[in-house]
Amino acid sequence: MSQDFRGVTIDRRIDLRGKSIVRYEKHGRRYELLVNPRPAWLFLQGEEVEIDDIFESFVVYENLSRGAKATNDDLVVSFEDLTEREIAIKILKEGQLQLTADQRNEILKEKRIEIVDFIHIHCINPRENVPIPKDRIENAILELGVNIDYKEEIKIQALEIINLLKPVMPIRLESVKLALKIPPSFTGSLYGSIRSAGELIQEEWLPDGSLAVLIQIPSGTQADFLEEVTSRTKGKAQVKVIERLAD
């Protein structure tokens, strides 16, 4: 059911459950859009997200909770000749994403998981030279009461948290430099995996078709990486640890 009131269209059928509002002000006018919170948040963090996953429609409101739509005249004044889609993206980029406590908590939970993954991949237990289990890292973070900032970059927070963990567990940020020689019959299938594993410092195609590489990878991924190389080459790859680099 909808009606007009002083030139503003009122639609009383809007369901805000599970959604978020983006609020934007320009020329003394307020504009609001309904968005799906998670894809909207990921988009604002610079991740690639389908625009249609963010907005169920591109309808702009003056007051979304009351269902009061913005007038065409106001939209023209504030956004000139932009299309509905372009207006929605501009409001999302330049406005304020309003998240509920539950939505923030869900984002914080996901961010904590990503931080734990980063620490697990990039750190080792220096006493045993093995990766640190994810559950141990997460439990330590929770026990310390570390505050996760849902706006801060994962790497920046992870590096700060690593320093906080040092007094309560053996932990070291470390990478390892490996020399590999892959037999000719396996280079094609393994080349992409090797390049994506870390920083490829040097590569050389040998006369017999073998591939020799020098690569630096996070120490936490060393065991899985070497297991993959060994398995896929049937144990015929040559591997040598050149150097361990503590950050």
HELIX and SHEET records of a PDB file:
HELIX    1   1 PRO A   37  LEU A   44  1                                   8    
HELIX    2   2 ILE A   51  ILE A   54  1                                   4    
HELIX    3   3 LEU A   64  ARG A   66  5                                   3    
HELIX    4   4 ASN A   72  PHE A   79  1                                   8    
HELIX    5   5 GLU A   84  GLU A   94  1                                  11    
HELIX    6   6 ALA A  101  HIS A  122  1                                  22    
HELIX    7   7 LYS A  134  LEU A  144  1                                  11    
HELIX    8   8 ILE A  154  LEU A  165  1                                  12    
HELIX    9   9 PRO A  184  ALA A  197  1                                  14    
HELIX   10  10 SER A  219  THR A  221  5                                   3    
HELIX   11  11 GLN A  222  ARG A  232  1                                  11    
SHEET    1   A 2 SER A   2  PHE A   5  0                                        
SHEET    2   A 2 VAL A   8  ASP A  11 -1                                        
SHEET    1   B 3 ARG A  29  VAL A  35  0                                        
SHEET    2   B 3 SER A  20  LYS A  26 -1                                        
SHEET    3   B 3 GLN A  96  GLN A  98 -1                                        
SHEET    1   C 2 TYR A  61  ASN A  63  0                                        
SHEET    2   C 2 ALA A  68  LYS A  69 -1                                        
SHEET    1   D 5 VAL A 130  PRO A 131  0                                        
SHEET    2   D 5 CYS A 123  ASN A 125 -1                                        
SHEET    3   D 5 ARG A 172  ILE A 182 -1                                        
SHEET    4   D 5 LEU A 211  PRO A 218 -1                                        
SHEET    5   D 5 GLU A 199  TRP A 205 -1                                        
SHEET    1   E 4 VAL A 130  PRO A 131  0                                        
SHEET    2   E 4 CYS A 123  ASN A 125 -1                                        
SHEET    3   E 4 ARG A 172  ILE A 182 -1                                        
SHEET    4   E 4 GLN A 238  ALA A 246 -1                                        
END                                                                             
